[in-house]
């Protein structure tokens, strides 16, 4: 059972509850109707890159099964659906729109409008066209301008029924995991690459916001960042300094330039070859006002001092872990939101991703994902606590609608509230989906009763 705390701000009828997905993880149809290759298509071909040797060629076949998936979303009773557009599906190499790819998303938006479900659309959720990577990808400043061109054309084509646009999802992952550590596509490894790629991603965001202000002035326009709040492994000054350093690298590096127009002081301490190339006007573009900030949270990170790197992540013993090996720590979400609220002048906040991979098994047609139900309950309580402390929270999106291609993990990890049998493409609601559906139905009934009493 999932329930909201009594008289919670989350119970307000204006607070949005949603469910989220991303294009590469669910769509499949990787060469259908003129879709071009993305960096993830290429990365999946690299031996050992994906743990189970799989790829996104079919995934959940959402490209062909989208109608039943949207019907499933409507059954859940959510207010909104957050999804991303596959850049290689809608843009041709010559810079023109692919009309068939555009029509796919137009159909989704039209159906969401018919179902009275708000569309939260992300322009970039990691699937960069491979032809742009061949020219340097996010290490090439020109990619930011290619993104702005893509954003301009696709928002003009789709702008009607879109409630909210996000420029980027988790530039931390694109920059660091993709260009510094080699864990994600395109799989580059180099200490000097991470901050450079990050700057070009943030520049793309700034240029994208210009486009959104022009083309979609009536939509909520913003950015989605992921955070893992940093805690010291002990009260020692060394561990506390390590946690602050990790926070500057991994969290503040992405939010401070967006909100305040400057990078953390850490910038001056980086070797010159690791520093991004910041040109006049860049920071003004990057810090353009947002209508909202999306916050993705899964777990916290604990750090201890390390003589060479300055910090090293440390996993506490005897804590509950998800199937990803991530600590279940709902207090971290409250702490994160309150700290951001105290440090920055924030726009409205949406929790755009929150969820857990658990060891799910289909038994007699059912999936009893008890850990996920508890995870969602405790994290909704954490959001409630942050709202009571003044954080301007406007919505919450569970990750994810259904099991899907989990990046470097392939299909080994299941984050969905809906179970997917990849052999048959059957969708089966897990207990978490049923619990969320019941909670939302109760919330809706309560709101209707209150309106009736007025």
DRENZAFI-913171 format. One line per 5 residues: for each residue y negated, x, z of C-alpha. Coordinates in pm, 1 decimal, decimal comma. Layout:
Y X Z | ... .
This chain:
0,0 0,0 0,0 | -352,9 117,2 -83,5 | -644,5 -40,8 98,8 | -1014,6 21,8 141,0 | -1167,2 82,5 484,1 .
-1326,3 -231,6 632,9 | -1675,0 -300,9 497,3 | -1661,7 17,0 289,4 | -1930,8 99,1 31,7 | -1636,7 129,9 -207,8 .
-1583,8 -244,4 -172,8 | -1920,9 -321,1 -329,3 | -1875,4 -497,5 -662,6 | -2103,0 -239,4 -827,9 | -1873,3 48,6 -727,4 .
-1657,7 133,1 -1029,6 | -1282,5 190,7 -1010,5 | -1124,3 348,8 -1314,3 | -830,6 539,2 -1457,6 | -849,4 854,2 -1671,6 .
-672,7 1039,6 -1953,4 | -754,4 1309,4 -2209,1 | -692,0 1320,3 -2582,8 | -462,0 1620,7 -2626,0 | -249,8 1524,5 -2328,6 .
-155,7 1178,6 -2455,0 | -235,2 1120,7 -2821,5 | 24,5 1318,5 -3014,3 | 0,5 1261,5 -3390,6 | -116,3 1620,2 -3417,9 .
-125,2 1631,1 -3798,6 | -169,0 1259,8 -3872,3 | -459,1 1116,0 -4073,4 | -632,2 1445,9 -4129,6 | -642,9 1569,1 -3771,0 .
-702,7 1944,2 -3775,5 | -540,8 2201,7 -3546,1 | -692,3 2266,4 -3204,2 | -671,4 2576,6 -2988,3 | -400,7 2400,7 -2788,2 .
-184,5 2343,3 -3095,8 | -209,7 2715,1 -3163,3 | -157,2 2815,6 -2799,3 | 160,2 2607,6 -2774,2 | 314,2 2822,6 -3046,0 .
269,2 3136,9 -2838,7 | 603,7 3235,0 -2678,9 | 595,9 3181,7 -2302,8 | 254,6 3013,2 -2300,7 | 394,8 2671,0 -2205,5 .
653,7 2678,0 -1927,5 | 897,1 2437,1 -2091,3 | 825,1 2555,8 -2445,7 | 684,9 2215,9 -2542,1 | 372,4 2108,8 -2729,2 .
141,7 1812,7 -2782,7 | 277,4 1707,8 -3122,7 | 403,8 1374,1 -2987,2 | 305,2 1369,3 -2617,0 | 279,3 999,7 -2517,2 .
224,3 892,8 -2880,2 | -88,8 713,0 -2764,3 | -226,3 739,5 -3118,8 | 27,4 476,9 -3222,4 | 79,2 299,5 -2885,8 .
-284,7 265,8 -2779,6 | -283,3 -113,5 -2784,3 | -3,0 -137,3 -2529,9 | -165,0 137,3 -2321,5 | -494,7 -50,2 -2308,4 .
-306,5 -368,0 -2215,7 | -149,9 -170,3 -1931,9 | -494,9 -54,1 -1817,3 | -612,7 -415,7 -1818,7 | -309,9 -515,9 -1607,9 .
-409,6 -261,8 -1345,3 | -739,4 -443,0 -1302,4 | -964,6 -136,4 -1321,9 | -1330,5 -166,5 -1416,0 | -1333,3 131,0 -1650,6 .
-1131,5 373,4 -1858,2 | -1226,8 739,1 -1892,2 | -1088,3 912,1 -2202,2 | -1185,2 1193,7 -2434,8 | -1237,2 1226,5 -2807,8 .
-1033,5 1486,5 -2994,4 | -1295,6 1692,3 -3176,8 | -1039,0 1804,2 -3444,2 | -946,9 1439,8 -3509,2 | -1297,0 1320,7 -3591,3 .
-1460,5 1624,0 -3756,4 | -1365,2 1797,1 -4080,1 | -1414,8 2168,4 -4133,8 | -1702,8 2099,8 -4374,6 | -1897,3 1936,8 -4090,3 .
-1845,3 1578,5 -4200,7 | -1682,1 1305,6 -3995,9 | -1318,8 1215,2 -4061,4 | -1347,9 836,4 -4109,6 | -986,1 766,7 -4013,5 .
-1018,5 959,8 -3688,5 | -1345,8 785,7 -3609,8 | -1184,7 446,4 -3677,3 | -915,9 520,7 -3415,4 | -1176,4 554,2 -3141,3 .
-1380,4 262,6 -3274,9 | -1070,5 46,6 -3234,6 | -1021,2 163,8 -2876,4 | -1383,7 94,2 -2790,3 | -1373,5 -249,9 -2947,8 .
-1060,6 -342,8 -2754,4 | -1206,4 -213,2 -2426,7 | -1515,1 -423,7 -2490,1 | -1295,2 -728,8 -2551,0 | -1109,8 -658,3 -2226,0 .
-1440,3 -614,3 -2038,4 | -1348,4 -257,7 -1938,4 | -1628,3 -1,8 -1935,3 | -1575,8 302,4 -2158,9 | -1644,8 643,2 -2004,3 .
-1611,5 885,8 -2295,6 | -1585,6 1264,7 -2269,3 | -1687,5 1458,2 -2578,6 | -1495,7 1776,6 -2497,0 | -1176,0 1797,3 -2292,1 .
-1063,4 2143,8 -2404,8 | -930,8 2078,6 -2757,4 | -1163,1 2301,8 -2958,7 | -1094,3 2304,3 -3335,0 | -896,8 2616,9 -3418,1 .
-1127,9 2704,6 -3708,0 | -1410,4 2750,3 -3455,1 | -1189,8 2968,2 -3235,7 | -1118,6 3181,1 -3540,8 | -1492,2 3253,9 -3543,4 .
-1499,5 3349,2 -3175,2 | -1470,4 3015,8 -3000,2 | -1670,1 2987,3 -2679,1 | -1746,7 3359,8 -2689,5 | -1956,4 3282,5 -2997,2 .
-2295,7 3127,0 -2922,3 | -2276,4 2935,8 -3250,2 | -1998,9 2719,6 -3105,3 | -2254,1 2556,5 -2875,2 | -2452,6 2447,1 -3180,8 .
-2136,3 2329,5 -3356,3 | -2069,3 2115,7 -3047,6 | -2421,0 1967,7 -3066,9 | -2363,8 1878,8 -3432,6 | -2029,2 1715,7 -3349,7 .
-2188,7 1528,5 -3058,3 | -2473,1 1406,2 -3278,0 | -2244,6 1269,7 -3548,0 | -1979,1 1111,2 -3330,9 | -2224,3 944,5 -3092,1 .
-2408,5 789,1 -3384,3 | -2076,8 656,8 -3511,4 | -1956,2 523,0 -3174,7 | -2262,6 463,4 -2960,7 | -2246,7 83,0 -2938,6 .
-1996,5 -7,0 -2666,0 | -1992,5 323,9 -2471,6 | -2102,9 278,1 -2109,2 | -2107,1 649,8 -2028,3 | -2089,4 980,5 -2214,0 .
-1990,1 1313,9 -2060,2 | -2057,7 1629,5 -2257,2 | -1783,6 1853,1 -2115,4 | -1487,5 1828,1 -1883,1 | -1439,4 2120,7 -1643,4 .
-1607,6 2414,3 -1818,1 | -1460,7 2629,3 -1537,0 | -1114,9 2577,7 -1687,1 | -1226,5 2628,7 -2046,2 | -1409,0 2951,5 -1961,6 .
-1203,9 3116,7 -1689,2 | -850,4 2990,8 -1757,0 | -893,4 3011,6 -2133,9 | -1099,3 3327,2 -2183,8 | -1058,2 3536,5 -1868,1 .
-712,1 3479,4 -1724,2 | -526,4 3367,9 -2038,6 | -350,9 3078,2 -1864,3 | -493,8 2814,7 -2097,8 | -584,3 2808,2 -2465,3 .
-689,8 3020,9 -2643,1 | -512,3 3258,9 -2403,9 | -761,9 3546,1 -2398,7 | -758,5 3790,6 -2109,3 | -1065,8 3989,1 -2014,8 .
-1286,7 4017,4 -1709,1 | -1591,8 4038,6 -1934,3 | -1518,1 3711,5 -2113,4 | -1530,6 3443,7 -1843,0 | -1902,7 3429,0 -1763,6 .
-1998,3 3470,1 -2131,1 | -1780,4 3175,0 -2236,0 | -1913,0 2974,5 -1941,3 | -2272,5 3025,5 -2049,8 | -2202,8 2908,6 -2402,9 .
-2021,5 2602,8 -2266,8 | -2316,3 2519,0 -2043,0 | -2550,7 2574,9 -2336,9 | -2337,4 2330,2 -2535,8 | -2379,3 2083,3 -2250,6 .
-2757,6 2125,0 -2257,8 | -2773,4 2081,5 -2633,8 | -2538,6 1785,3 -2604,6 | -2763,9 1617,5 -2347,8 | -3052,8 1641,2 -2595,5 .
-2838,1 1459,0 -2850,0 | -2727,8 1193,7 -2601,2 | -3084,3 1125,7 -2489,5 | -3178,4 1067,7 -2854,0 | -2875,4 874,7 -2975,1 .
-2758,3 694,5 -2660,2 | -3058,0 633,3 -2432,4 | -2897,5 325,1 -2277,8 | -2573,3 499,8 -2175,8 | -2512,8 698,7 -1858,3 .
-2507,9 1060,0 -1979,0 | -2383,1 1355,6 -1777,6 | -2131,6 1632,0 -1713,4 | -1795,2 1662,3 -1539,4 | -1727,8 1964,8 -1316,5 .
-1419,1 2051,3 -1114,7 | -1451,8 2184,0 -762,1 | -1220,9 2343,1 -508,4 | -1426,5 2384,0 -189,0 | -1382,4 2730,3 -42,8 .
-1277,4 2787,1 318,8 | -1230,2 3118,7 502,7 | -877,0 3202,6 614,1 | -1016,5 3304,1 954,4 | -1351,4 3302,9 1139,1 .
-1395,9 3675,5 1069,9 | -1720,3 3774,7 894,9 | -1513,9 3938,4 619,3 | -1317,9 3620,3 538,9 | -1630,3 3406,2 557,7 .
-1803,3 3640,7 312,9 | -1496,9 3623,4 85,7 | -1510,6 3242,2 83,1 | -1882,3 3245,5 -2,4 | -1824,4 3491,7 -287,1 .
-1539,7 3282,8 -428,4 | -1758,2 2974,1 -404,4 | -2035,4 3142,4 -605,3 | -1792,2 3251,4 -876,8 | -1592,6 2930,0 -907,2 .
-1814,2 2641,1 -797,3 | -2182,9 2731,6 -779,0 | -2168,3 2923,5 -1108,2 | -2133,8 2590,7 -1287,2 | -2340,8 2347,9 -1082,0 .
-2639,0 2563,0 -982,8 | -2761,7 2628,7 -1339,0 | -2720,3 2259,3 -1423,2 | -2912,7 2131,6 -1120,3 | -3153,8 2418,4 -1050,3 .
-3177,7 2606,3 -1380,1 | -3049,4 2940,1 -1253,4 | -2721,8 3116,2 -1185,8 | -2627,3 3227,6 -833,6 | -2766,6 3560,1 -709,9 .
-2421,3 3694,1 -792,3 | -2545,8 3735,9 -1151,3 | -2741,9 4050,0 -1064,5 | -2434,7 4204,6 -900,6 | -2211,0 4170,0 -1205,1 .
-2150,0 4470,8 -1428,6 | -2384,1 4445,6 -1725,5 | -2094,5 4399,8 -1968,1 | -1978,5 4092,2 -1768,4 | -2313,6 3915,3 -1772,2 .
-2378,3 3634,1 -2020,1 | -2641,5 3674,2 -2289,2 | -2914,6 3440,6 -2162,7 | -3185,2 3377,4 -2421,6 | -3530,1 3229,4 -2358,3 .
-3506,6 2852,3 -2317,3 | -3135,3 2848,9 -2234,0 | -3173,0 2762,6 -1866,9 | -3423,3 2486,3 -1938,8 | -3173,2 2329,7 -2178,1 .
-2885,4 2366,2 -1934,7 | -3079,2 2208,0 -1647,2 | -3195,7 1896,3 -1831,7 | -3178,1 1594,2 -1595,9 | -2843,8 1415,3 -1567,0 .
-2779,3 1045,7 -1522,3 | -2462,6 1133,0 -1335,5 | -2242,6 1420,9 -1227,7 | -1867,2 1378,6 -1251,4 | -1671,5 1551,0 -974,0 .
-1302,9 1634,9 -1020,4 | -1117,1 1718,9 -699,1 | -752,0 1791,0 -629,4 | -738,4 2037,2 -340,4 | -929,5 2298,3 -145,7 .
-900,1 2677,9 -171,8 | -868,0 2914,6 123,9 | -975,2 3278,3 91,8 | -943,7 3602,9 278,7 | -1115,2 3934,1 223,9 .
-980,9 4167,4 -41,1 | -1098,4 4526,5 -60,9 | -1103,5 4550,6 -441,4 | -1199,6 4204,5 -565,0 | -1392,8 4080,7 -261,7 .
-1173,0 3774,0 -213,9 | -811,8 3666,3 -245,5 | -676,2 3312,9 -232,1 | -446,1 3244,3 60,6 | -217,6 2943,5 111,9 .
-190,2 2820,8 471,8 | 163,1 2776,0 605,4 | 315,3 2445,4 713,6 | 90,6 2226,3 501,9 | 185,9 1941,3 270,2 .
196,4 2044,9 -95,6 | 207,3 1848,0 -418,8 | 451,0 1930,7 -698,6 | 185,8 2169,3 -834,3 | 199,1 2367,0 -510,5 .
-150,4 2247,0 -417,5 | -232,7 2163,4 -58,0 | -298,5 1797,5 22,3 | -636,2 1817,2 194,5 | -846,5 1499,2 170,1 .
-1104,1 1630,4 417,5 | -1197,9 1882,7 150,8 | -1329,1 1602,6 -71,4 | -1559,0 1473,7 202,2 | -1673,3 1826,7 286,1 .
-1738,8 1907,9 -80,0 | -1943,5 1595,7 -147,4 | -2150,2 1626,8 167,7 | -2217,3 1996,9 108,0 | -2328,5 1932,4 -250,2 .
-2550,1 1647,7 -129,4 | -2711,0 1868,9 134,5 | -2762,9 2164,1 -100,1 | -2879,8 1998,1 -422,1 | -3087,0 1704,6 -539,0 .
-2797,9 1521,2 -698,6 | -2787,5 1243,8 -955,7 | -2539,4 959,8 -907,7 | -2186,7 1089,9 -844,2 | -1860,5 963,7 -988,9 .
-1525,2 1101,3 -878,0 | -1399,6 1139,0 -1233,3 | -1055,8 1281,3 -1148,4 | -848,3 1268,7 -833,0 | -471,8 1256,5 -812,2 .
-148,5 1440,1 -748,0 | 160,0 1558,6 -930,2 | 464,8 1447,6 -734,4 | 840,1 1475,8 -783,3 | 891,5 1141,5 -951,3 .
1233,0 1001,8 -1038,5 | 1320,4 680,3 -1216,6 | 1587,0 502,8 -1008,6 | 1706,3 152,3 -1101,0 | 1395,7 97,1 -1309,0 .
1155,4 196,3 -1032,5 | 959,9 505,2 -926,0 | 883,6 525,6 -555,9 | 604,1 784,9 -557,9 | 528,0 747,8 -188,5 .
343,5 1080,2 -167,4 | 100,3 976,5 -442,8 | 29,7 644,7 -270,8 | -56,9 832,7 50,3 | -264,6 1084,1 -146,2 .
-474,0 811,9 -310,9 | -518,7 626,2 18,1 | -638,9 929,5 213,1 | -867,9 1047,2 -65,2 | -1028,5 704,2 -100,8 .
-1092,7 723,1 272,8 | -1250,7 1065,8 215,6 | -1480,7 918,6 -51,1 | -1569,0 637,9 190,8 | -1666,9 892,4 458,4 .
-1887,7 1081,4 212,4 | -2058,8 759,2 104,2 | -2134,6 676,1 468,9 | -2304,4 1017,3 496,5 | -2542,7 935,8 214,7 .
-2373,0 1084,5 -92,4 | -2479,5 872,0 -394,7 | -2128,6 772,3 -500,3 | -2093,9 515,3 -776,2 | -1729,9 526,0 -884,1 .
-1378,1 665,8 -854,3 | -1125,2 742,7 -1131,2 | -761,1 811,3 -1053,4 | -589,3 1083,1 -1254,6 | -396,1 990,5 -1452,6 .
-302,6 665,5 -1621,0 | 36,8 800,2 -1720,5 | 252,0 1111,6 -1721,7 | 150,9 1341,6 -2004,8 | 135,8 1694,2 -2142,2 .
21,9 1892,2 -1839,8 | -124,4 2192,7 -2023,2 | 54,7 2519,8 -1941,9 | 313,6 2324,2 -1738,1 | 419,0 2123,5 -2043,4 .
601,1 1807,2 -1937,1 | 735,9 1952,2 -1612,4 | 470,4 1793,6 -1388,6 | 391,9 1425,4 -1361,2 | 42,3 1312,3 -1255,8 .
66,7 956,2 -1388,7 | 48,2 631,0 -1200,2 | 270,0 511,4 -1483,5 | 601,1 682,4 -1558,1 | 665,2 785,9 -1918,4 .
1015,9 826,4 -2056,1 | 937,1 1078,9 -2328,9 | 1256,5 1002,6 -2521,2 | 1186,0 630,9 -2558,7 | 808,0 627,7 -2487,7 .
872,1 351,0 -2236,4 | 598,5 307,5 -1974,6 | 700,1 202,2 -1622,5 | 453,8 137,4 -1341,8 | 517,4 354,8 -1039,0 .
461,8 224,0 -688,0 | 118,3 389,7 -694,3 | 15,3 180,8 -995,3 | 140,7 -135,6 -828,4 | -41,2 -45,7 -505,5 .
-366,8 24,5 -691,0 | -331,6 -298,9 -886,7 | -283,0 -497,1 -565,0 | -581,7 -330,6 -399,0 | -808,3 -402,5 -693,9 .
-689,8 -763,7 -715,0 | -768,1 -808,8 -345,3 | -1109,0 -649,0 -389,3 | -1187,5 -879,4 -680,2 | -1076,0 -1189,7 -486,8 .
-1291,8 -1089,7 -190,7 | -1594,9 -1039,5 -415,2 | -1541,9 -1381,4 -575,9 | -1515,1 -1547,4 -232,8 | -1838,6 -1380,5 -124,0 .
-2015,4 -1500,9 -438,5 | -1879,4 -1851,5 -374,3 | -2022,7 -1849,6 -22,1 | -2373,7 -1769,9 -141,8 .
